[in-house]
C-alpha cells in the first residue's frame, strides 16, 4: 500500500536473530529524523509476522528471508493476499538463490549488514511504488508453502497443508477442505497442483486430493465417469475419479 | 612429518604399514596370479584348482614381503627412492627364488619354471606394484588435489561471514567488549581458514577453533544454541587434518539449530578408543532436509581429505536416527615425533 503523505509509517521488524533485530532498531532510530516512523513490533519468524499484522496496523515489514518455522518468503506470500498488504522490504545476509530470484522478478531487497542510507532509500521507495505482486513472489519462491492462507475480515488465517484433505475448484475460487472445515482461497488449481505436486494428486479436472488423505478406492460409484471414487480417510467422503485420471487408481493400488 | 603417503613431500614410496596400501598390493599381485593361472590351466575346468595352487604358493610370499617391507620402511625411506627400489626388487627376487626352490621339493609332480623365469616374473610384478603406487601418489598429491583442497576449504559459508559482521555491528554501541571479543574470534577463524592447511595439525587447535566458531554463532543465536563438549579423553597432541571439525560444527548449526524455533543442542565427543581417534558430533535434525547440497559438499570434502591423509584407515559415517543427526569420524591416533 502506498502511504498518504504525512502518515507515519508503522514498521514491523522480523528476524530470528536478536542482534539483527536490535541493529535494525538502531538504524531506524537513526533515520527517524529524516523519515518519521514508528516501530510497532518485532517478530522472530513468519508466523509471528502474520500474528503481528493481524493484531495491529503495519505499513512496512522488514523481513528476513531465512527464519525457522516459516521463512520470510512464505510469510510474504501470505501477506500479499491481503486487501491492503503492508509493503515488504526483504533483508538477507547471503542467499545466492533468493538474490537471483529477486533480481529476475524485480523484487527489492537489502543485504546485511544493512546501511542506514540504503534502508532510508528503501523506505522512501515504499511510499512511491506499488507493492510486490504475489505472482512475482510465487515465481521467486524456491520451495512450496507449508500453509495456505485464508483472508477473512482483514485477518490472515493459516491452514496447514498437512491438514488439507482435498482442493476443489469452484468457479473463481478453490475450496480447501480439512477434517473440520471448508475454506475458500483465491488461487488457481493448476498453480496449486504445480506447487504441491508431491503432496496432492489430481483425480478430476476440478479436484486435487492429498495423497495422505486417501483411504482407498471404491468401484461402481455413482456420478463417476470412470466408475471409481476416492474414499477420504478422515471424513468417509467419496470423490469421483474422472475417466482421464483413471490411471491414478492403478497407481495407488 | 605427518603421514607417509601424504602430499607434496617428494616421497614416492608407499607406506607399506598402511592397510589400504597392503590391500592394493595384494589385489594387484593376485590379479597377476589369476592371469597366470589362466595361461597355465590346460582347460577352463582346471582353472579353479590351478588358481588355488598358485595362490597357495604366492599368498604366504606376498604377506611375508608386506610384513618385511612394513618393518623396514624407515631404513627404506632413508635410502632414497632409487636405492630403495633396488633393495625391494632384490629382496623380492631372493624371496621368490627361495620359495620356488622349496615349492619344487614340496610339489615334485609339477613342472616348475626355471629360476631365471621366476626371477624375471618377480621383477615384473614388483615393478608393476611400485609403479602403480608411484602413479597414484602423483595423481593424488600435487597441483590437482592441492588446488581442490584449498578451493573447498575456502568455502566457509558467506552467509556466516555476513551474519557475524551484522551481529558484531549490533553490539558495537551497546556492548563494545563483546564486540571486540567477537572480532578477535572472527580474525582467528579466518587466519586458520586462509592458512596453508596441507599438513596435519594437533587436535587441540581444531577443538579451539570450533569453540571460537561456536562463540561467534552463539552471539547471534543466543540461547537457541546449546553446546556440550566431551573432551576429557582427548589427547591434545593427536594429529588430524586441519578443518576436520569446524565444517561439521558449521553444518550442525546451519541444518540442526537455525531451522528450529527453540534451537537445540550440539554434542561433540572427542576421544581415543582401540588405538583410534574418534570424533562424534550429534545435532537435532528438523523434519525437512532442505539445503542438503551444502551439507554433502562439506562431508565429501572432509572424506576426501581423510582418504588423502590416511587412505583406508580413516572412516566417516553419518546417520539419522530418532530426529538426531550423528556423524562419526575415526582415524589413526598419530602424534608428532618427539
Interface residues (C-beta under 8 A of the other chain):
Chain A: X16 X17 X18 X19 X20 X22 X23 X26 X44 X45 X66 X68 X69 X93 X94 X95 X111 X112 X113 X114 X143
Chain B: X157 X158 X159 X161 X162 X163 X165 X166 X167 X169 X170 X171 X173 X174 X219 X220 X221 X222 X258 X259 X260 X261 X290
